[in-house]
């Protein structure tokens, strides 16, 4: 009663047969045109409320921060991660303690021996060498930025970086990217909708198999750390966590080794497939919008002058480049349906009643393209982030990291990576759509993260080098 309206569900399947499961974003948009900013759909027998547009998103995730801060339980993602980690923990003290611990630890890495900025720039130098070898030719960037993003988080978590050719690096990237497509793709939906099929040897089993490999990967790192860890002298995230376990003693706290392994995988996963897909989108648009690329390069040259390296502190002096990076994030729409939330108590939203434990789907995509919020909602145009004076401005509807208490924990790291990587590469190289590249296809492949279709990246050394 007074539940948000929506299309009529059919028994067993709910509304999933009415959605294009390969990519439901357009269907969700059409439903919003019909039923409004807050509407319901059924995933099997489970009701879900879809939030669309800035107003609904803010009223739910910010104004009623606690009421909408839960996470669904009983889905494939929960079974794969065995109810541990941080991303899928329900709202409560274990989630809060772990979130706080990681935010503080990640911040402290900026103060340690090697700052976050130095770690990122060190990794960017490997990207630069790769592109130097490709200069005058074209290269396939499909997993290149995944390697960069994965290595940056690996150095933070484990103090380890892998060569681009390393089999372990390639394996974990393959597992992460495969799982990102299975989880909310058709097979994930089937798993979540039809519990009777869960034990059968269907393609969703791959997700569980991949996770076993990933668990071994993180478990091996933890085992090595346990042998070499010196309490009170942390080298990386794992050491900090081991210190925390010791500090808490046997206080029945949730800080323990198996929680650590899933926490590491959450961070590895969240940091790899997001930043890398955003970078893939960046280069797709920069190649096909050479005017934007040149304007960034001019600004970067002027601001950096003779400086050896870019620094994150340079960004206020680069309003156009900042606007370009934000515009890339807007069109990349990297996590289009966010991570699903749930309500933690009975509540109301925009006049509707929503009971406790209702699945909430924050359609971030609908805000990043909302026609009333953007000057050029359907184009790639950095002017979306510039005022009449050419200064950088960030509209409220810019929420690729979501909003509220569950918002992305890696925003600071991701923003630093995007800035340092794009500025360093644009300073040194020109990126050109290759003559044999065919017609650019901007339609992304759907999953937890959106991925641009494979393309080739034409690389030239810039004239001023
Ligand atoms: C461009 C890059 C990134 C984008 C677009 C992005 C986006 C998001 C989004 C939309 C959410 C869901 C928030 C919600 O449920 O309301 C999220 C959660 C999360 N992100 Fe990111 N993310 C990015 C990079 C990173 C990085 C680098 C890290 C690692 C340090 C990270 C760690 C996390 C974690 C741990 C959560 C779960 C937070 C929680 O449940 O409390 N993300 N991210």
Boltz pocket constraint, residues with backbone or C-beta under 6 A from the ligand:
constraints:
  - pocket:
      binder: B
      contacts: [[A, 86], [A, 87], [A, 88], [A, 89], [A, 99], [A, 266], [A, 267], [A, 270], [A, 271], [A, 272], [A, 274], [A, 275], [A, 278], [A, 334], [A, 335], [A, 338], [A, 339], [A, 340], [A, 341], [A, 399], [A, 400], [A, 401], [A, 402], [A, 403], [A, 405], [A, 406], [A, 407], [A, 408], [A, 409], [A, 410], [A, 411], [A, 413], [A, 414]]
      max_distance: 6.0
